[in-house]
Amino acid sequence: MAIAEQHSAVANESIPLTRQAAEWVARVRSEDITPRARTWAKHALLDWVAVTLAAKDEPLVAMLVEELAVDQPGRCTVVGQGYSTNLLNAALINGAASHALDYDDVARAVHGHPSVPVVPVVLALGEELGSTGRDILDAFVVGVEIECRIGDMTNGGHYQQGFHATGTIGTLGAAAAAAKLMKLDADATARALAIAASQAAGLKCNFGTMVKPFHAGKAASNGLLAARLAARGFTANPNALETSQGFVAVLCPEFESAPIEPDPASFEIEKTLFKYHAACYSTHAMLEAIRDMRDRHGITLDDFDSMQLYVHTRHAGNCSIPDPETGLQVKFSLGHLAAMGFDGVDTGPLESYTAENANDPRYVAARRNVAIDYNETRDRMTARLVVKTRDGRTLVGEGDVGRPASDLDQQWEKLAAKFFAIAAAALGSADACQDVIETVASLDEADDIKALVHKIA
């Protein structure tokens, strides 16, 4: 769709997109948020805390703490660091830390990671304002709703053009969550979204570097700043999303406007997809298919001869590093992860991603025999593999990681197990882990979030 056509499509809506979003954010009440949506929010929050604590010793986190927290005290907790700093810096550091391991949740609609730009905002602002646990969860649901609704309208063109949607669309979600928690009216919320739209940034060329998680931190901080300035009366174009030379026209080549009003029976947060492999989510369908193939046929890396992999075209831009040299790059290498998968490596633990692993001669040899067919007609959450074994067999496998969980009790158990596996070292004991899990589970009943932030500080 041409830019002029995009603008026309958006402008023809009876209520402009920015205004639709702002009015819904300002209007939605706590009683409008369903118990199921709030349960999903607690699941996503637990996972966010786990991946943030697990990243506490990452070099990028240390750099941000030194730059933004050590000499800049404040009232907002920096997770896992023993520091408090000002509101905006806490959101930035926590946002970057939570995406540092690329082990955080995913949303199909937003073409990225929904929680990492939003949770840092509601935690820092909730701590500053003394918000209740229920208020925190409700604002989280609202922020994710705006992210996903607008993200879905981009039809992937925004992402394919090279923008990291976690950083760009995430800025809008962060602003919406902050506006909700601050109880801004529709006019102020529209300004917040407009200010956020001008700050939305993030380039996919930086995947595999420290800048990718920095995008999430900046989205959180920028969205929060947008709402804070809007509350002070800071001016901005109230139609910044849909107007000529606005967010849509400039950044979204395939945008199709749709009503922003959510389905009250099913909020977008209920479609969150969680990671149980500590790698780019675009590799998960392949890894699940390999695991299934190993289980069904008993093959190992020693049996592997070659593989033809069929995935969506977008995978060529976000997980196609052919010759990774670091553990971080392994997370974005389909070929290398395929070799690890056939070797039976558990791709869940963080310890599986090292420079030594990246340069293992067996994996280097195997990844050279992985051919990848990128096709835009494939569902981007699926993978198909055709594997030839050394004894002449041809095996076919399919993977699909695009379906949200239906059994929430089972999902909570899996997320709790992941929490124990990756956060115990940061918290120091299994008992401390259990304490945090129970605190998150009952957060909707808490008068404030002091107990939670104290336990994860």
N, C-alpha and C positions, 0 to 999 in steps of 0.2 A: 504494500500500500504506500503510495507517495505521501510525502509530508503534508502537502496541501489537503489530500484526501483524509489523512489522519486527523488534521485539525477540524475539518468539516464534520467528520464522524463524531468527534468528541463534542464540538460546539452545538450539534443538533440535539443533544440530550436536553430535556426540559429543564433540568437543574445541572449546572456545571459540575464536573467531577470533584473538584476541590471542595465545593460547597456541599455536595452530597456526603463526602467523607467527613467533613467538619461537623455537619449537622448530626450525623449518626454518632460520632464520638462524643459529642456534647450531650446527646439525648439518651444514650443507652444507660440503663440503670443496673444496679447490682442484681436486682431480681430478674433482669432480662438475661443474665448470664446463667446458663443451666448448670446444675450440679455436675453433669458429665463433662462439660467444658472446663469447669474448675478442677475436676479430677485430672484431666489431661494436662492442665497447666501445672499441677503439682508434679506430674510425671516429668514434664519437660524441665521444670525447675530443679528436680533432683538430679537429672542428667547434666544440667548446666553446672551445678555445684561440683559434681564429680569431675568433669573435664577441666574445670577451672582450677580445682585443687591439684589435680594431676599435673598441671602445667606450671606449678609454682616455681620450679627451678629452671624453667626454660630461659635461655639467654635473652631472648627478646623481652621477656617479662622483667628480668633484672634491669635491663637498660631503661625500660619505661618507668620502673619504680625509682631508679636513681634520678631520672630526669624530672619526674612529675610528682613524686611523693616524699622522697627523703627530706627535702628542705621546704616542703609545702604542706604543713599540717592542716588538718580539717576534721570534720565530724563523720566522714563517710569511709566505710571499711574497704580496704584493699584485700581481697580474698587471699588467704594463705600466706600473707606477707608480714603480719604483725604491725602494719601501718594503717593509719587513717589519713585521708587527704581531702581536698576540696571536692565538691560535688562532681564537676565536669571531669577532673582528672581521675577520680575513682571510676567513673563510668568508662573512660577510655582504657585504663589499665585492665579493668575486669573484663571488658569486651574483648580486648586483644588476647588476654590470657585464656579466655574460654574458647577461642578459635585456634589457639597456638598449635594444638595437637591434631587439628582437623578431625576430631572425634565427636563433635557435637551434632545435634539433630538437623534434619533436612525437611524442606517442604517442596513438593512438586510444583505448586502454584507459584511460589516466589522464585523458583530457579536458584535456590540457595539455602541458607541456614537461618531459620526464623528466630531462634531464641537468643543468639549471641548479640544482636544489636538492641534487644528489648529488655532482657532480664537485668543487665547492668544498670539500665535507666530506672526501672521500678525498685531495685534494691537500694541504689544510692539515694534516689529521691524519697523513697519510702522511709529510709533511715532519717533523712533530713526533716521530713514532715511529720514523722511519728505515725505513719499510716498503719492501718490494721492489716493483718495477713490477708483478709478477704479483699481489701482494696488493692493490694499488690497483685493478687491473682487475677482480679477483674481487669486491671490495667494491662496486664500481660496478655490476656485474651484479646483485648481490644487492639493492642499494638500488632499482634500477629494477624488479626483479621484484616487490618488495613494493608499490611505487607502482602498478604496472600491475594486479597482482592485485586489490588493494583498490579501485583506481580503477574497474576494470571492474565490480565488484560494485555500484557506485553507480548504474549504468544511466543516467547523465547527470542524474539528479534533483538531485544535489548541485550540479552546475555550473549547471543551469537555475535553481536557487533563488537564485543570485547569488554563489556562492563560486568564487573563482579556485583551481581544483584544483592548479595549480602551487604555490601557497602552502600549501594545506591538506594534500592528499594528499602533496605533496612533502616536507612536514615528517616524515611517517612514513617515506618512502623515505630521507631523510637520516639519521634515527635508526637505521634498519636497517643502512645502509652503515657508519655509525660503529660500531655494535655489532659488526658482522662484523670490521672492521679491528682493533678493540680486543679481539677474541676473548672477548666476554662470553658467559656461559652463558645458558640459556634463561630463568631467573628474572630475571636482570638485563636481558636483552633485552626481556622483557615489560614491565618497569618503564620501560625507555627508550621503548617505543612508547606507554605510558600517559602519560608525561610529555610526549612529543611531541604526543599527541592533544589535550591541554589547551592547547597553544601553537599549534595549527593555525589559521591565519587567512588572510584575503585576500578582498577584496570586488571584484566585477567593475565596480562603479560607478567604480572608479579606472582602468579601461582608458583608454589615451590620455594618461596622466600618468606622472610619475616613480614613483608608488606601485606600479604594476604590476610593474616589475622589482624594486622593493624587496621585494615579496612573495617572490620567489625567494631573495633574500639572507637574509631573515628565516627562511624555511623551512630553509635550509642551517644557519644559525647556531643556530636553535632545536632542530633535530633533533640537531645535534652536542652542544649543551648537555645535551639529554635523556639521551644516551648517557653523557656524562661524569658527570652526576649519578647516573645509575643505577649506574655502576661504583663510586660511593662509598657505595652503599646507600640513596640517596634513595628514600623510599617513594612508592608510587602504586598505584592500583587495578589489579590484574593483569588485569582484564577490561574495561579502559577503552574498547575499541572497541565491544564488543557489549552491554555492560550497560545497564540502565535509566539514562537521562540520560547515556549515554556518547556517543561520537563518532557512531555510526550513528543512534541515536535522535534526536539533536539536529540533526545536519547532513545526513542522507542520506534524503530522503523516498521514494526508490524502491529502496532497498537490497535486494539479494538475495544472501544468503550463499552461498559456494561454497568448495570446498577450496582452501587456499592453496598446496598442493604444486605446484610447476611441472612442466611437461612436460620431462623431461631431454633430450629430443631438440630442443627449441626454446624457448629462454629468451625472455622478453618483450623484451629489448633487441634481439633480432633482428627486431622489428617497428617499429623506430624509423624515423620519416619525417624526411627532412632538407629544409631550406628552400633553394630556389634563387631565390626572390623575397624581398626584404627587407621583407615585409609580413606581417600576420596570416595564419596558415595557412588560415584559413577563406576567404580570398580566392584561394587558389592554384588551386583547380579552375576558377574562372571565368577566371583569367589564362591557364591552359593552354588552355582552350577558345577564348579569343580569339586566342591565338597560332596555334593550329591553323586557325582560320577565316581569319586573315590569310594564312597559308601556302597554303591551298587555294583561296581566292577572290580573293586579291590586294587586299582592301579596306583602306582607311585611314580615319582619322578624318574626312577630307573626304567619304568615302562614307557615313558613319554618319548615320542619321536618328534611330533610337530602338532601345531594347532592353528586352525583358522577360526578367528573370533569375529562375530558380527555384532556391532553395537551402533548406537546413534552417532550421527556426524559430530555432535557437540563434544563427544569424548576426545576428539582429535585436539581440542583446545584446552582440555583441563586435566587429562590423565594419560597423556601420550608420551611422556618422557622416555625415550628409547634406551638410554644408557645412564640410569641413575648412579650417582656417586655418593650420595648421603642418605641417611635414614629418612629425612624429610622428603627427598625426591622419590624414594621408593613408594611413598604413599600415592604418588601421581604417575605410576608406571604400570600400565596394564600387563605388559610383557613380563616384567620382573615379578609382579604379584602372582601371575599365573604360575610361574616356576615355583614360588613359595607354596602356593596352594597345592600343587601336585606333590610337593615334598612333605605335605602334612603339617606345615608350619601353622601354628595358631596365630592368625592375623588379628586377634583381639588385643593381646598384651602389647603395651608400648615398647617393651624390650625387643620385640621382633623387628623393629625398624632402626637399623644401625648402619653405619658406613661399612662395617665388616660384612653385614648381610648384603649390602648393595654391590659389593665387589667379590662375593663368593663365586669362584670359577664355575661351579655347577649351575648356578642360577644365571650367570652371564651367558653360558653356552645355551641353556634352555630358552632364554628370552629371545635369542636370535632366531629361534624356530617358531616364533609366534607371529603370524601374519594377521593384520587387523583390517577388516572391511568396515568402513564407516558409511552409514546409510541414513539419510534424513527421514526415511519412511518408517524406521524402527521406533518402537516405544523406547524413550530414553531411560526408562527404569528396567529394561530387560537386556539380556545378552544371550546369544546362541553360540555354542562352540562345537566344532567338528574336530575331533582329536584322532590322530593316527598313532598307534602304538608300535613299538619296535618289533612285535610279533605279527604285525600285519593287520590288526583289527582297526576298524573305524567306529568311533563312539561319538554319539551326538548328545549334547546336553543343553538345557534351557534354564535361565534364571530370571526371576521377576522380584524386584524389591520395591515395588510401587504401591503395595497395599498396606494401609495402616492396620494396626492390630484390632481385633474384635474382642479378645479376652483381656480386659484391663487388669485383672488380678495377675494373670500370667505375665503381662508386660511389666507390672510393678516388680514382680519377683526378678525378672531379667535385668531391670534397671538397678535394682538393689544389689544384685550379684555383680554387675558392672561397677557399681559404686565401691563395694568392698575391694574389688580387684585393682582399681586404679587410684582410689583416694585414701586407702589405709595408710600408706607411707606418709602422706601429708598430715593426716590427723593423728597418727601415732598408735592407734589401737583399733581393734574391731569394735570395742565398746563405744568408742568415740564415733565411729561410722554409724553404728546402730542409733546412737543418740541423734545424729543429724537426720537420718532417714525418718525417724519418728517425728522429729520437729517439722520436717517438710510435710509429712503425711497429715499433720493436724494444723497446718498453717492457716487454713481458712477459719479457724476458731481463735487465733491469736489476736490479742489487743494491739500488738505491735510486732516488729520483726527483730527486736533487740536480742532475743534468745538465739535466733538463727544466725545473725551476723556475728555474734560473740563466738559461736561454736565454729565458724568457718574463717575467722579472722587470721 
